[in-house]
Amino acid sequence: MATNKIREEEVKNKIRQEFFQDYDATPILGDIDFAVTTKKSSEDELSDQEYFLWAEAKAGNTEDIYASFVQLIITIGKAHTHESYLPPRYLGAFDEEKIAFIEYHHIVSVFYQNDFNWNVTPSNHSTKEFHMLYDLLHEQLKKEISLFDLRKDEKELRKFIRSNFKLGKQRTNGINITKNNFIFVFQRWVEEVKPSIAVNWDDVPKTSVVDFFYADLISRNDYTLREELAVVLRGDKYRILQNILKGATQLFSEATFNDGKTAYNQFWNKYVRPPRKEYLDLILKRRDLLIPQDLRRYQGAFFTPPQWVQKSQEYLAMELGEDWQKEYYVWDCCAGTGNLLFGLTEKYRVYASTLDNADVQVMHERIKEKSLDLLDSHVFQFDFLNDSFDKLPQSLQDIINDPERRRKLVVYINPPYAEAGETRQLSGTSKNKTNVAVTNMTYQKYLPVIGIAGRELFAQFFMRIYDEIPTSVLAEFSKLKTLQAPNFRDFRQAFRAKLGRNFIVPANSFDNVKGQFPIGFFIWHTEEKVTFEHTTSDVYAKNGDCLGEKGIYSYDNTNGNIGKWVNSFRNDANKDKIGFMSNGRNDFQNQKLVYLINKKEQMPTPRGWWVTPFNFIIISIFLAVRHSIEATWLNDRDQFLYPNDEWKSDRDFQNNCLVFTLFSNSNNIQSQHGTNHWIPFSEEEVGAQDNFESHFMHDFIMGKVKEEKPQHKETMQDLFAEQDSQTTDDSSFTPTEPLKFSQEAQAVLDAGRELWRYYHKQAGANPNASYYDIKMHFQGTKITKSGKVQMNSTSEDATYNALLADLRQSMKLLAAHIEPKVYDYGFLKK
């Protein structure tokens, strides 16, 4: 490691001396490897330093350049360097052979994701967070980076640096405000200027703080250049619109400075304003990035990516006809700053409303700048979940009140996704946000009809549109909950619109949306009354490539879920307990909650089933079905179901599932918590140094376990919440002769046997060690910051690594063999 560090310093020195000799490439910014700025002079001492480059350096020439960028981004995000220093024009990565650059503005939104865990080691490329960012950014990095070979492209590289790392003029009149640094400048303004404004900030909505910044930003000689803004600067005073400041009683309220304008002058002496037109347009358009993250989430201030705006309008044209814009009216009732309406051409037929009046002002500004083709009179403030339609412009009221014209109204929205409770609240790691979704008129009105679905804001939008603007067309972006979630069953019975064309995309293709799940665009015809059961949706990757089609189901007419199926088998949990199966929930997004342990006492709130000789095969099928198919953003909301009966006669399938369960990473049986009944081998097979405490698994495989019928059924009502009355299945799956395994299952057993043999050659090997114990022996453990013991992800033992790799490869082939049967037997729908 020390040698690598020395070589890395040599690489940095070489790059510094050969390519950046005209710049200052010596600054140390926390853990950032390499920074390039202007040559300092005395006049810069009171100014924030401008940076051209922050970069990650690597020794050698084998590093994945994209991984180096991700490491740099985690380094910046973890230390909040982008908030402490003026962000650079470029981020970069280099090694002994190559160097690459990407403009900072291409990745800036990644630093403003909600709830992303930045508190990980940047150099650890195996963390979940690293892989999440790598997947999120990989395609964009491939598309946007400028990559140079240090030897072959030397001439081009020097030209690139001369052209883009310009000296001198940028510093004459201060720092330019650009698409790369406007968020940083705003954050500094909040810290330095905002406290000097004599306003009771408790009376100013948090979303309106940015309006004071805009008043400063779009000004010259202390005079705001645009009258239509919510707040304007006039010399030493701000003029504030009445509906921005709470409690104002006159047309305009005014605010002065409490320090004689000292902080204001010191701050703005460092920057050039107003920004150039192209940057100003972007800053106004991306107002969402200047709103606090919690409000962005709960007021729906998310920026719909232009590619999905365009795609949605293509689908509207396919659904409603090529000339749909000339024939239909459009209303975006949660428009934000209006980007969903970009590209629409019939401004006399388009309306835009939003909750936040400041967003209305931005849309008016965009209209003036001709970056939004709407009529000023069709853009207005409206609280869709509370206000009466009497407050709408008369022309829009006329459309809604006329049955014929209403049939030609498209309500076109990307509504907020806030809900009253989230996983983090359920787990006790976050405050409950109940008031977000349940303190409005629409919730109170429709709660009796749609039940728990009413706790989702987007469901409230849909229900009011369906009920109060009947026969209109709803074109919307949303999660798939309305189509698939069990909690939305009542909603689907009430919202009986016919679904037309639709497509789904990865959620993380939207700014500030974290997670691997789908977001869809759906066109609903509210005039046609159809209860949703199934649709075939087009699927697009983050880069816009079509991936094919996917079936989406409501699951309302199925026999039940997979948990109900497991619960239908008789079990005697009063004796012969060999483990406990945590059942989790019934979709892919909760796969991590499905695992095997020794006993339920290891869980703080146990939900699941005891594993006994009688239900062992059923539990093995359950775990293999849940984990043999990888969870992805595309299947994240798919539900695991009560299967048909064809699996009962498929011994090959049952045995495959048994072997998969024995060597699954979700098999967390540990000898420290009790007897290990899960060793599939004999002592002689693996060269154990002593007798095993239990031979159950080997005897089961050899057909030597005698089955005793259970005397009674344990209902599990305390362990499984969805317990229903059902017919009990007394089928026996205990073998009476040695099991026969498929080629794939036998390969897993053989690879596992080799791993066991190698473990039992180690000094002090525990004869009762489980698969989990063996991995822990070779990989070791560490203490997390929360104080928990966690297994390391790698081992320094090369032989072990090779054996484990063989086993995992065999497990992949076995999983692929199981997967088709999961669909054939109805555990999942295709």
N, C-alpha and C positions, 0 to 999 in steps of 0.2 A: 504493500500500500504506500509506504514512504517513497519507494522508487517511482511509483506512478505519479506521486505528487511532484517529485523533482522534475520528471519529464514533462508534466503539465506546465510547470513554471517555465521550462525551456521553450515550450510551444508558445506560451503567452509572450515571452520576451521576443521571440522571432517575429511574431505577428506585429507586435508593437513597433519593433525597429524597422521592419521592411515595408510596412504598409501605412502606419499611422504616425510617422515621424513628425508630421506637420501639426499634430494634434496633441492634446494631453490625454494619454491612455494609461495614466497611473492612478486615477481615483479608486478608492476602496469603498464600495457601497455594500456594507454587510457581507453576505455570502455570495454576492454576484462575482463571478470570476474575472470579468473584464469589462471596463467601461471606457468610452471615448467621449471627450467633450472638447470644447474650444480651449485654446491656450489662454490661461487666465491673465487678467491685467487688473490693476488696482481699482478701476472703475466697476469691476464685477463684484466687488466684495459685498455690496449691499443687495445684489441681485441673486435670485435663484439661478443656479448653474444650468445651462442647457446641455442636454446629452444627445449625442448622435446615435450611440450604440450601447446596449447592455448585452453581454454575450456569455455563453457557457463554453468552457474550454475543456478539451479532452486530449489525453496523451494517445499516441498510436493513430491508427486509421481505420479501426474496425467498428467504431461506435455507430449505432443507428442515429443519423442526424436528426430525425424527427423525435426520437427519445431524448436527445440532448435539449431540444427546444422545450419539451414538456418538463424536463428537470429544471430548466431555467424559469419557466412560468411558475412552477410550484415554489421555487426559491423566492421569487418575487412576491407571490401571493401569501406565503407563510409569514414573511417579515413585513408585509404591507409596504414594500419599498416604493411602489407606485403612488403611495399616499404621502410618503416622506420626501420624495425627490420628484422633480419634474420628469415625467416619463420621456424616454428617448424617441427619436424618429424610428429607429429600427431595433428589433431584437435579433440576436445572432447566435450562431453556434459554429465552432471550428475545432479542427484537430490538426495533425501534422500534414494532412493531405488536402483538405478542403475547408471552405468557409461558406456559410449561407446566411442570408438576411431575409427578414420579413418585416414589413411596415407594422408598427405597433398597433395602429388602429384596426388592423385585421383581426386581432385577438383580444382587444381591450375588454369586450363584454364578458370574457371568461372569468375575469376577476370580480364580476358582480353577480355571479350565480348565487341563488338563494341556498343557504344551508350546506354549501360545499365544505368539507372538512379539509382545511389547508394544513392542519397540524400533523403532517406526516414528514418523514425524512425524504427530502427531494431526490437523493441519490439511490434510494431503494426503489428500483423499477418494478418490484413485484407487488406493491400495495394495490389495493382495490382502487384507491384514488388516482394513482398513476395510470392504471389501465383505463379508468374512466375518462381522464383528460386525453390520453393518447387516442382513444377511439373517437372522442369528440373533435379533436383537432387534426387528425391525421390527413383527412382529405383536403382540408383547407391549407395545411402546410404544403402538401404536394402541389397544390394549385398556385400558391402565392409566393413561395420562397424564390429567391434568386441565389443560385448555387454556382460556386466557382471552384475549379481545381487550382490550387495555389501555384502549380508549375505551368500547366497547359494554358490556363486562363489568366495568367498574371497581367497581361496588358489590359484585358477587359475589366479585371478586378480594380486596377488602379483608376481606370476611367470611371467606373461605378462610384468609387469613393470620392473622386474629385467632383463628380456631378451632383452627388447627393449629400455629402458632408461639407456643406458650404460654410465658409468663414466670413466674418466681418460684417456684412450688411445686416444679418439677422440681429445683431446686437446693437445697432446704432440707436434705434428708438425703443428698445426693450424687446421682450419676448413675444413672438407671434403666437396667437391663440389659434390652434389648428385642431383637426379631427383627432390627432394623437393625444393632445394634452388638455382638452377642454374639461374633462371630468376632474382631473387633478386641480386645474385652476379654480373650478367651482368649489371643490372641497377646501382649498386654501382660503377662498373668499368667505366661506362659512365660518372658518376658524378666526380669520383676521378682521373682516369687515362687518359681518352680520352683528356681532356684539356691540358695535358702535352705533347702530341704527336705533333710534329711540322709539322702539315699538315693543308693545307687550306681545312677545312671540307666542304666548298661550292663546292670543286672539287671532293668530294667523295659521290657517291650515298648513300642515307640513308640506303638502303638495304645492303650496304657493310661495314657499321660501325662494324657489328658483326664479319667481317673477321679479324679485328685487335684484337678483343677479343679472337677469336679462336687461333690466333698466340700466344697470351700470355698463354691461357689455356692449349694448347697441347704442352707444352714446359717443359724442364728441364734444370736448370742452364742457363737460358736466351737463350735457343736455341730451336726453334720450331722443333719438332721431325718428322714432315711430310712435305716433299718438295712440294707436289702437292697442298697445300693450296694457296688461292688467295693472302694471305699476310703471310710472315714468319718473325720471330724475329731472328736476328743474333746479339747477344751481346747488344750493345746500339743503334741498328738501326733496322728498319723494311724494308724489301724488298717488294715492291708492284708491282703486275703484271700491265703491261701497260694498259690493258683494264679495270682495276679497277679505276685508277686515271685519271681524265680528264686532257687533255693537256700534258700528258707525251710523250716524244719524243724518249726515248730509251727503250731497252728491259725491264729493271727493273728501277723503280724509288725507291728512298730511303727516309726514314723519320727518324729523330732523336728525341730526347726528349729535350724540352725547359727548363727543370728544373734539368738537370743532373741526371735524372732518380729517383728523390726523391719520387714522388707520386707513381710511379710504384713499387718501393721497399717497401714502406710503405703498399701499398695495398696487394701485393702478399705475404708479410710476414705473413698475417693472414690466408692464405688458403693453402691447400694441392693440388698440381697439378703435373702431369695431373690427372684427375679423373679416378676412376676405369673404366675398359673397358665397363661394362654394362651401366654405367652412361654416359660415353662419347658417346656411340652409340646413346643413347636417345637424348642427347644434340644436336648432329649433325642432327639427324632425325627431331627434333622439332625446327629447325631453324626458322620456322614461328613464334614461340612465342617470338623471339628476334627481330623481325621486327616491326617498329612502326605500331600502329593499323590502321592508315589511309592508309598506303601503303599495309598492309595485305589485306584490303578490296579491294583496287583498282588494285592491281597486282594479285589478286587471290591466295594469299599465305594462303590458308586454307587447313587444314589437313583432308583428307578424312578418316573417321573412318575405322579401319581395318575390322570391321564386314560388312560394306557396300562395301569395296573393295572385300572381299571374296564373298559376295552375288552377286555382279555384274559379277564376273568371273563365278559363277555358272550359271547365266542367259546367259552369252555368250556361255557356253558349251551346254546349252539346245537349244539355237538358232542356233548355227553354227555347232554343233556336238561335241561329246565327245573328238575327237582328233583335235579340232580347233586350238590349239596352234602349232601343227605340220604342219597344212595346211595353216594357215594365217600368215601374217606379222602384227606387232602391232607398232603403232607410237603414243606416248603421246606427243602432241605438246605444252602442258602447264604443264610440269611434276613437277614443283616445286622441291622438294627433292626426288621425285621418288616413294612415298609410294603407288600410285595407281598401280604401276607395281610389287609390292611385291607379290610373289606367282606365277608369270609367270616362266615357266621352260625352254623355248626355247630362250636363250639369243642371238643366232645368227639371230633371226627373230624379235627382239624387238629394237625399237629406242626411245630415250627420248630427248626432247629439251625443253628449257625454256628461258624466257626473261632475267633472271638475271644470269650473269656469275658466281656469288658466289654460286648460287644453283647448277650450273654445277660442281663446285669444291666439293661441299658436296656430290653429287652423286658419283663422282670419289672416294671420301674418303670412302663412304659406299661400293662401289665395292671392294675396297682394304680390307675393314674389313669383307667382305663376308656377309654383311647384305642386299645387293642388287645384284641380279644375272643378271648383264648386261655386255656388252662389253664396255670398255672405248671409243673405236672408234665410238660407237653408241650413245654416250651421248654428246650433243653439245649445244651451245648457238644459239638461233634462235628466232627472233621477228616475230611470225607468222602473225601478222596483218600488218607488213610493209615490211619484207624481201622477196626477190625473191626466188623461189624454186631453183634457180641456186646456192644458198649458202648451200644447203643441201649436206650431204655426197653423193658421187656418187652412192653408192649402193642403197640408198633410192630414189634418182632421177631415177635410172633405174626401180625401182618398179613402181613409179608414172607414168613414161612415157610408160610403157608397159601395154596395155589394159588388157591383160589376168592376169598378176600379180597384177595389180591394183584392180581387182575384189576380190583379196584375201588380201587386206589391210584393217585392222581395225584401224581407228583413235579413240583412247580410251582416253577420257579426262574428267576432272572435271574443266571446264574453269572458269575464274573470272566472278563475277556477277555484276561488276560495271556498272552504268548507268549514263547518263548525268544529270538526275534530279530525286530527290527522294521526298517522302512525306514531309520530313522536309524542303526541299528547297521550295516546293510549298507553305508551310505554313509560310515561311519566317524565319524559326528557324535555318537555316544552309546555308552555302555558296554553290552556285551551282558548280557542278563538271563537267561542260560541257567538258572541255579539256580531261578528262579521256577517254571518249569514241569517240570523234569526231575529233581527230587530228592524224588519221592514214590513211594509204593508203586504207585499206579494207573498212572503213567507206565511204570514198569519192567515191569509185568504186561502191558500192552496194546501196548507199542511194536512187538513183532513183527507185530501184527495190523494196526495202523492207520498205521504208518510215521510220516512227518514230521508228520502231523496231530496226533500225540501231544504235540507241543510247545505246543499250545494248551490252556490249562486247561479251557475249556468243553468241548472235545472229550473230555477225560479224564472229566469228569462224565458226559457222555452215554454213553460206552462202559461205564463201570461200572454205570450204571443199566440199560442195555440187557442187559448180560451177567449181572448179579447180582440184578437185580429184574425178571426176565423176566415178560412179560404185563402189566406195569404200563403206565400212560399217562404219557408225558413231555410236560409243557407248559412251554415254555422260551422265553426271550428270548435271541437270539444274533445275531451277524453271519451273513452268507449264505455264509460259507466252506464250511460243511458241505454245502451244496447245490451250490455252483458252482466252488469253487477246484480247479484241477488237482492241487494237492498233497493234496487230500482224496479222491482217487480210491480209495485203499485203505480209507479210513474208510468211504466209501459202500458198499463191498463187504462190510464187516464189520457196519456199523450198518444192518441191513435191516428197518427199521420202516416201517409205512405212515403216510404224512403225511396228516393231516386238515386242518381249517380253519386258516387262517393269515392274518396281515396284516403289512405292513411300514410303517415310519415313518422319518423322518429321524433319523440318529444324534445330531445336535446338539440334538434335543429332550430328550435325557437330560443331566442336570447333569454337568459335567466331562468330557463326551465331545466331542472336537473332530473336525471333518472332515465332508466331504460324502459320506456313504455310508449305506446302509440298515441298520437293525436290525429284525429280524423277530420275531414271536411265532408259534411253531409247536407244533401238537399232534400228537404221535406215538403210534401204537398199536403197542407193541413186540410184541404177540402175533401180529400179521399180518406175514409176512415178504415185503417188497417192496423191491427196489432202487430208490432214487429216481432218476427221470429228468426229471420235469417237474411243475410245479404252477402254478396261477393264483392269485396272491396279491392280496388287497385292499390298496389303497394309501391311507394317510392323511397329510395335511399336518401340520405342527407344531401348528397350531391345532385339529386334530381333524377337519377337513373331509375327506370321502372324495373322493379324486381319481380313482377308477376301479379298474382292475385291471392287473396286470402279470404276464407270463409269466416264470417262473424255471426255468432249465434246468441240468442237470448237465454237459452237453457231453461226457459220457464216450463216447457212441456217434457222435461226429462224425468226419469225415475228417481232422481236425486243425485247427490254427490258421492264421491268416492269414500268419504268418511262414513256415510250412511251404509255403504256396502260393507266396509270392514266391520261395522257395528252389528251387522245382521248375522254374524257367525257366533255360535255359542262358544263360550270360553269359561274356564274355571280358573279364576285368578287367585284362588285361595291357596294354591300349591304349585310347585314346579315353575316358579317365575324365573325366566332366563333373561329378561331385559324389559325395558319400557320404551315404547314407540311414541315420540312426540308427533302429533298429527298435523300441527300447523293449521293453515287454512287451505282452501280448495283451489287456489290458482297458482300460476308460476311465480308471481311476484312474492309469494311467501315460501319459496322453496327452502330458504335457510332455516325455517322453523320446523322442517321435517328431518328428524335425526333419531338415532338409536342410542340409548344410554342404559346403564345398569338398572336404575330404579327411579321412580318418579320423585323421590325426595331430593334428587339433584336439581330439580326445577323449582323456581320460586312459586309459579302458578301452573301446576301440571295439567296438561290437556293431552289425552292420548289413551293408549291401551297397554296393559301388561302383555308381554309376549310369553307364551307358554308353548309346550309341545303341540297343543291342539291347534293353535292359530298361527303357528310359526310360518307356514307357507303363505298364508294370507297376508301376514305382515311383510314378508319378503316381497311379495308381488306389489304391495302398496309402496314400499320404499323404492323398488326398481322402477315402477311406473312413474313415480314422482321425479326420479333423478337420472333416468337413462336418457332423457331428452334435455338438452341444454336450454336454460332460460335465456331468452333474448328479448329485445324491445318489441319484437313482433308478436310473440306469444305471451307476453307478460300478463295479460288479462284473461287468457284462456282458462276455462274451468275443468277440473278433473271430475269425472262423472261415475255414476253407478253403471257398471259394465253389463253387457249381455252375458249369457251363460256359456258361450263357446270356449272360454278360457279353461273351463273345468276339465275338459277332455284333452287339453294340450299339456302333457307332462313335460315336454321339451321346454315350453314357455315357463312353466312353474320352476323347473330346475335351473333354467337360465337366471330367473329372478332371484332364486336362492343364492347362487354363486355371486351375482352382482351385489347382493346385500352384504355378503361376507366381506367383500373387499371395497365397499363404497367408502368414500371420504366422509359420508354421513353416518358411518358406523363408529360411534364414539364409545364403545364398550371399553372400560379400563379396569384392570385387575385390582387397582387400589380401592375401587368402590364395591368390590364383591367378587364372587367366583366368576371366572370367565368361562361361559358355556359355548363360546363361539369359535373354538379352534377346530378347523375341518380336517386336521391331520392326526395321525398317531404319533406317539413319542418317537418311535423308531424311524418313521418317515423323515422327521426333521432333525434327528440327532439331539433330542432334548436331554438336558443334564439331570432331570428328575421326572417323576410322574406328574401328569396333569391332574388338577383337582377335579376336572369335569371332562367326560368323554362324550357329552351329549351330541355335539355337532357331528363328530366322526361316526358315532353310532347311528344317528339319524340318516346320514348319507349312505351308510351300509345296510339300512333297513332293519336295525336291531332295536329300535325304540318301540316299546309296547304302549299302545294307546289305551287310556282309560277314559271312558265317556264322562264328561263333566256332569255333576249332579244338579247344577243350577246355573242360571245365567246371571252374570253381573251386568247390570244395565248401563253402567258408565255414565249416568246422567250428570255426575259431577265432573266427568272428564271430557265429555263430548257434548257440546252445547246443542247440536241439532239432532238429539235423540228423538226418534219417532217410533210409533208402534209399527212393528214389521213382522213378517214371517221369518222365523229363525231357521238358518241353514245348518243342518247337522252333518253335512258332507265331511268325509274324512280324507285328509291329504297326507296322512302319515304313511310312509312307504313300508312295505313288508319285505322288500328285497332291495339290493343295492341300486342306487340311482344311476341312470345312464345319462351322460352329459353330451351336449352338442360339442362340435369341434371348438367353437368359440369359448364355451364355458370351461372345457378341459384345458385350454390354453391359459386361462386365468388361474385355474387351480395349480397348474404346473409352475407358472411364474410366481405365484404366492408361496408355493412349497420351497422354491429356491431362496426366496427372501427369508422365510422362517429358518431354513437351514443355516444361512449366513448369520442370522441373529444368534442362533443357539451355539455358534462357534465363539461368540464373544465371552470374555471373562465376566462371570457374575450374571449371566443371562437368567432372566426370570422364566422358569418353565411354563408359567401360566400367562405369559405375556400375550396381549391381544394385538391385533393389527395396529390399533392406535398406539399402544405401548411401544411397539417396535419402531414406529415412525418417530415417536418422541425420544427414544433412546439415541437414535442416530442424528436427529435434527436438533435436539436440545430445546430449551425453553428460554423465554425472556419475560421480564416483568414490564407490563405496559404502564403508561402514565396513570391509568386508573387503578393500578395495583393488582391487576389480574395476571395470572400466569398464562402465557401464550406460547404455543409451539412455533419455533422458527420455521421459515418457509424452505430452507435449504440445509444441506449437510455438507461437511468437508470430506466425507468418506466416499471416494470415487466408486468403489464396488457397490456400495449401497445405492448410490444414485443410479447406477446402470441397472441394477435389479428392479428398483422402483420404477424406472422409466419403462422397462419391459412390461411390468405389471400394469402400468397405466395405459400403455398402448394396447395390451390385450383387453383391458376393460373398455376402451373405446370401441373396439371391434365387437365386443359382447353387447354393448349398449346399442350399437347400430343394428344388431341382430334382433334385439328386443323391440326397438322402436316401431316397426310396422305393425306388430301385434297389439301395441298400445292403442292404435287407431282401429285395427280390425275388430277388437273386442269392445270398443266403445268407451274406453277410459278417457279418450279425447276425441273431439270431432275434428275432421280434416278441414 
